[in-house]
Amino acid sequence: MDILLIHPPTILDAEQSKKSIMSSIMIGYGMLSIGAFLEKEGFNVEIFNIPYAYSLGFTEDNIFNIFKSYNPKLIGIELNWIQFSKGAIECAEKLKEIFPNTPIVLGGVNATIFASEILENYRKLFNAIFIGESELTFLDYINSIEKNRDLSEVRGILRIDENDRIRDQGPAKILKNIDDIPPYKLNIVKPRLIPPYDIGMINTCRGPCIHNCYYCIGNKNTYSSSLKSNRTNLAVHSPKWIISQIQILLKDVKKLSIQDYIYCRPKNVLEIAKAMQKENLDEKVEYFNFAALPGSLNQEIFTALSRAGVDNVDFGIETGSEKILKIMKRPYTIPIVIDSIKHSVKSGILPKTYWLVGLPSETEDDIEKTKELIVKTIKLGALPKWITPLCLFPGLELFENAEKYGIKLKLKKFQDFFTFSTTQRNIDSWYPSVITHETENFTVRDILKKSLELKKFISSKTNPILTYQMKNLENYFKFHPKFDENILMNRIKMVLDLLKYTFF
């Protein structure tokens, strides 16, 4: 092969990696897109999903013995989410032993955030850190290797130069028309996905969100600086491209999910939904998840999405306190949250809600307001899915100006965040090492206690949740006749069962 791309485990030890507190199997679609683009350019590419191989019973020795039979010209390791930080480093160390003369590069969101620090500390492992969108960077880099050209002309990388200094070679070149990136095929990934992990993630857009939420790395004010991107506006794939991606994915999977900023462009969402309806794609889909900001989509769009096959939506509501919503710059109010839940249920889409604790200026009273809103949304037909302590990373407004918001940071350096890789599940769901900060009102211990308190509060509402969900079943069936009561109620019960064990 020409290029081997690695999705690393949280840590290299197979058995310990399986016990991670954070999900590890899902590959970022940035790497999937890179693989598809490079294949289009004539390169032989393989993406190897190590944590998924572990889940199938492969051992570390099994996997790296497979790699020994390869002869790649370039190896890329993904560091998209922070829980892979230690595993990415350990993979690089192991791969460097097997391929001492093959360039190894690192890329992804957290590789970009911590690029200088990673390269400074691990300069013997990585030939370069790829910054931001990397399709064209990979193409230029592999072409330079093959043609023995000077790497100093490759944009979008940090590397150690001839004088043993870190050299920043400027922001990456990007494809202005993102439809030039072909839809990805799952057969590029090894091993092949099987249930329950057979879900296809659909990338509909790229670039900054139009909003400025202070805890989000993708907000319009920090996107270009934190992710070192010169993509200044949200770019959206055409409906034709998205339909093509869905059709390709449905050859291998029956579950789909859209988890990006497409809700920022309601007109585009409506166009996509109508295009999906024309293709009757809902007949082939068993599960279709969509993420939306409260207030971003109206009744017409929810109905169109439902008729296109979307059957559940994730709402990041975060808090029941109007005061905290304003501090975080969330672009909605509590009445708008209520309206969004109503629109979703009326359209036959199950609304799932996500909530945060450890927010700046949050008090006991704000936690009580969150409980009140959780109850109100339950009565409307929403399903509380996730309680998450707020995580702060470099580049975020709340991280960079922590003191201004009464925040005391507990984790700051790249290696501090290795705790997200090494911390393992425990029966009490007590994880103080991965709480990134304290607030003026809540210590690490307080944040953990409030997280558990909200989980127990939701668990105490299990019977009312099931009762209100039963009332809405007929409406779901009206839009999704392929479902039956057992399918929907089993999904709902699974979410409630998992809530107590999930942390991030």
Buried (B, 14 or more C-beta within 10 A) or exposed (E): EBBBBBBBBBBBBBEBBBEBBBEBBBBBBBBBBBBBBBBBBEBEBBBBBBBBBBBEEBEBEEBBEEBEEBEBBBBBBBBBBBBBBBBBBBBBBBBBEEBEEBBBBBBBBBBBBBBEBBBEBBEEBBBBBBBBBBBBBBBBBBEBBEEEEEBEEBBBBBBBEEEEEBBBBEBBBBBEEBBEBBBBBBEBBEBEBEEEBBBBBBBBBBBBBBBBBBBBBBBBBBBBEBBBBBBEEBBBBBBEBBBBBBEBBBEBBBBBBBBBBBBBBBEBBBBBBBBBBEBEBBEBBBBBBBBBBBBBBEBEBBBBBBBBBBBBBBBBBBBBBBBBBEBBBBBBBBEBBBBBBBBBBBBBBBBBBBBBBBBBBBBEEBBEBBBEBBBBBBBBBBBBBBBBBBBBBBBBBBBBEBEEBBBEBBBBEBBBBBBBBBBBBEEEBEBEBBBBBBBEBBBBEBBBBBBBBBBEBBBEBBEEBBEBBEEBBEBBBEBBEEBEEEBBBEBBBEBBEEBEEBBB
